């Protein structure tokens, strides 16, 4: 079974190499995955239960954000006392497809992996900062 670190590496690679940016890599998620976004923007849920529910929201969100990611950088993986849980710090960098302007966003994700799939994902990110970058580009 892939470790949480390996699952994160595959996830990051797919963010960068997915020719259809709106398609989420569903095979990395458990059927009963729980995704929490404590800093979700207004109008978005803070908690989503189930792979299908999350994929619908994630694909709609990616379609609405005109960015093509080309780098997942400054990655720091923190192991925890629980072998199935990691904390990943990272920055996604890309290009606004509407203007060609460079954009970047920092994230912290807590991932719990069960049977090689993400069972719980808590993500902290600064959505207003990304929106601001797109607005001024």
KASUL-V459500 format. One record per pair of residues at least 24 apart in sequence whose C-alpha atoms are under 10 Angstrom apart, sorted by the first residue. I is the first residue (numbers start at 1). J is the second residue. D is the distance in whole Angstrom. If there is no record, write none. Layout:
BEGIN
[[I | J | D] [I | J | D]]
END
This chain:
BEGIN
[[1 | 113 | 10] [1 | 114 | 9] [1 | 115 | 6] [1 | 116 | 5] [1 | 117 | 9] [2 | 84 | 10] [2 | 113 | 9] [2 | 114 | 9] [2 | 115 | 8] [2 | 116 | 5] [2 | 117 | 8] [3 | 83 | 8] [3 | 84 | 7] [3 | 85 | 9] [3 | 86 | 10] [3 | 112 | 10] [3 | 113 | 7] [3 | 114 | 9] [3 | 115 | 9] [3 | 116 | 7] [3 | 117 | 9] [4 | 77 | 10] [4 | 79 | 9] [4 | 83 | 8] [4 | 84 | 6] [4 | 85 | 7] [4 | 86 | 6] [4 | 87 | 9] [4 | 88 | 10] [4 | 110 | 10] [4 | 111 | 7] [4 | 112 | 7] [4 | 113 | 6] [4 | 114 | 9] [4 | 115 | 10] [4 | 116 | 8] [4 | 117 | 8] [4 | 118 | 8] [5 | 77 | 7] [5 | 78 | 9] [5 | 79 | 9] [5 | 84 | 9] [5 | 85 | 9] [5 | 86 | 7] [5 | 87 | 9] [5 | 88 | 9] [5 | 111 | 9] [5 | 113 | 9] [6 | 116 | 9] [7 | 111 | 9] [7 | 112 | 10] [7 | 113 | 8] [7 | 116 | 7] [7 | 117 | 7] [7 | 118 | 8] [8 | 77 | 9] [8 | 86 | 9] [8 | 87 | 10] [8 | 88 | 8] [8 | 109 | 10] [8 | 111 | 8] [8 | 113 | 10] [8 | 117 | 10] [8 | 118 | 9] [9 | 72 | 10] [9 | 75 | 10] [12 | 71 | 9] [12 | 72 | 7] [12 | 73 | 10] [12 | 75 | 10] [12 | 90 | 10] [12 | 92 | 9] [13 | 70 | 10] [13 | 71 | 9] [13 | 72 | 8] [15 | 68 | 9] [15 | 69 | 7] [15 | 70 | 8] [15 | 71 | 9] [15 | 72 | 8] [15 | 92 | 9] [16 | 68 | 8] [16 | 69 | 6] [16 | 70 | 5] [16 | 71 | 7] [16 | 72 | 8] [16 | 92 | 9] [16 | 93 | 10] [16 | 94 | 9] [17 | 68 | 10] [17 | 69 | 9] [17 | 70 | 8] [17 | 71 | 10] [18 | 68 | 10] [18 | 69 | 9] [19 | 68 | 9] [20 | 63 | 10] [20 | 68 | 10] [21 | 59 | 8] [21 | 62 | 7] [21 | 63 | 7] [21 | 65 | 10] [21 | 66 | 10] [21 | 67 | 9] [21 | 68 | 7] [21 | 69 | 9] [22 | 55 | 10] [22 | 56 | 10] [22 | 58 | 8] [22 | 59 | 5] [22 | 60 | 7] [22 | 61 | 8] [22 | 62 | 5] [22 | 63 | 5] [22 | 64 | 9] [22 | 65 | 9] [23 | 55 | 8] [23 | 56 | 10] [23 | 58 | 8] [23 | 59 | 6] [23 | 60 | 9] [23 | 62 | 8] [23 | 63 | 9] [24 | 54 | 9] [24 | 55 | 6] [24 | 56 | 9] [24 | 57 | 10] [24 | 58 | 7] [24 | 59 | 6] [24 | 60 | 10] [24 | 62 | 9] [25 | 55 | 9] [25 | 59 | 10] [26 | 51 | 7] [26 | 52 | 8] [26 | 54 | 9] [26 | 55 | 7] [26 | 117 | 10] [26 | 118 | 10] [27 | 51 | 9] [27 | 116 | 10] [27 | 117 | 8] [27 | 118 | 9] [28 | 113 | 9] [28 | 116 | 8] [28 | 117 | 5] [28 | 118 | 6] [28 | 119 | 9] [29 | 54 | 9] [29 | 55 | 9] [29 | 113 | 9] [29 | 114 | 9] [29 | 116 | 9] [29 | 117 | 5] [29 | 118 | 5] [29 | 119 | 7] [29 | 120 | 9] [29 | 121 | 9] [30 | 113 | 9] [30 | 114 | 8] [30 | 115 | 8] [30 | 116 | 9] [30 | 117 | 5] [30 | 118 | 6] [30 | 119 | 5] [30 | 120 | 9] [31 | 117 | 9] [31 | 118 | 9] [31 | 119 | 8] [32 | 118 | 9] [32 | 119 | 7] [32 | 120 | 9] [33 | 112 | 10] [33 | 113 | 10] [33 | 114 | 10] [33 | 117 | 9] [33 | 118 | 7] [33 | 119 | 4] [33 | 120 | 5] [33 | 121 | 8] [34 | 112 | 10] [34 | 118 | 9] [34 | 119 | 6] [34 | 120 | 5] [34 | 121 | 6] [34 | 122 | 8] [35 | 110 | 10] [35 | 111 | 9] [35 | 118 | 9] [35 | 119 | 8] [35 | 120 | 6] [35 | 121 | 5] [35 | 122 | 6] [35 | 123 | 8] [36 | 109 | 10] [36 | 110 | 10] [36 | 120 | 8] [36 | 121 | 6] [36 | 122 | 5] [36 | 123 | 6] [36 | 124 | 9] [37 | 109 | 9] [37 | 121 | 8] [37 | 122 | 6] [37 | 123 | 5] [37 | 124 | 6] [37 | 125 | 8] [38 | 122 | 8] [38 | 123 | 7] [38 | 124 | 7] [38 | 125 | 9] [39 | 123 | 8] [39 | 124 | 6] [39 | 125 | 7] [39 | 126 | 7] [39 | 127 | 8] [39 | 128 | 10] [40 | 123 | 9] [40 | 124 | 8] [40 | 125 | 8] [40 | 126 | 9] [40 | 127 | 7] [40 | 128 | 10] [41 | 125 | 10] [41 | 126 | 9] [41 | 127 | 7] [41 | 128 | 8] [46 | 122 | 10] [46 | 123 | 10] [47 | 121 | 10] [47 | 122 | 9] [48 | 121 | 10] [49 | 119 | 10] [49 | 120 | 9] [50 | 119 | 9] [51 | 118 | 10] [51 | 119 | 9] [65 | 96 | 8] [65 | 97 | 9] [65 | 98 | 10] [65 | 130 | 9] [65 | 131 | 9] [65 | 134 | 9] [66 | 94 | 10] [66 | 95 | 8] [66 | 96 | 6] [66 | 97 | 5] [66 | 98 | 6] [66 | 99 | 9] [66 | 134 | 8] [67 | 93 | 9] [67 | 94 | 6] [67 | 95 | 5] [67 | 96 | 4] [67 | 97 | 5] [67 | 98 | 8] [67 | 99 | 10] [67 | 100 | 9] [67 | 101 | 9] [67 | 102 | 9] [67 | 103 | 8] [67 | 104 | 10] [67 | 130 | 10] [67 | 134 | 9] [68 | 92 | 10] [68 | 93 | 8] [68 | 94 | 5] [68 | 95 | 5] [68 | 96 | 7] [68 | 97 | 6] [68 | 100 | 10] [68 | 102 | 10] [68 | 103 | 9] [69 | 93 | 6] [69 | 94 | 4] [69 | 95 | 6] [69 | 96 | 9] [69 | 97 | 10] [69 | 102 | 10] [69 | 103 | 9] [69 | 104 | 9] [70 | 94 | 5] [70 | 95 | 8] [71 | 95 | 10] [71 | 104 | 9] [72 | 104 | 10] [72 | 105 | 10] [72 | 106 | 10] [73 | 104 | 10] [73 | 106 | 9] [74 | 106 | 9] [75 | 106 | 10] [75 | 107 | 10] [75 | 108 | 10] [76 | 108 | 10] [77 | 108 | 10] [77 | 109 | 10] [77 | 110 | 10] [78 | 110 | 9] [82 | 112 | 9] [83 | 112 | 9] [83 | 113 | 9] [84 | 111 | 8] [84 | 112 | 5] [84 | 113 | 5] [84 | 114 | 7] [84 | 115 | 9] [84 | 116 | 9] [84 | 118 | 10] [84 | 119 | 10] [85 | 110 | 7] [85 | 111 | 6] [85 | 112 | 4] [85 | 113 | 6] [85 | 114 | 9] [85 | 118 | 10] [85 | 119 | 10] [85 | 120 | 9] [85 | 121 | 10] [86 | 110 | 6] [86 | 111 | 5] [86 | 112 | 7] [86 | 113 | 9] [87 | 111 | 6] [87 | 112 | 9] [87 | 121 | 10] [87 | 122 | 9] [87 | 123 | 10] [88 | 123 | 9] [89 | 123 | 10] [89 | 124 | 10] [91 | 125 | 10] [95 | 134 | 10] [96 | 133 | 9] [96 | 134 | 7] [96 | 137 | 8] [97 | 134 | 10] [98 | 134 | 9] [98 | 137 | 9] [99 | 134 | 9] [99 | 137 | 7] [100 | 137 | 8] [101 | 133 | 9] [101 | 134 | 8] [101 | 136 | 9] [101 | 137 | 6] [102 | 133 | 9] [102 | 134 | 9] [102 | 137 | 8] [103 | 129 | 10] [103 | 130 | 7] [103 | 131 | 10] [103 | 132 | 10] [103 | 133 | 6] [103 | 134 | 7] [103 | 137 | 9] [104 | 129 | 9] [104 | 130 | 7] [104 | 133 | 8] [105 | 129 | 7] [105 | 130 | 6] [105 | 133 | 9] [106 | 130 | 9]]
END
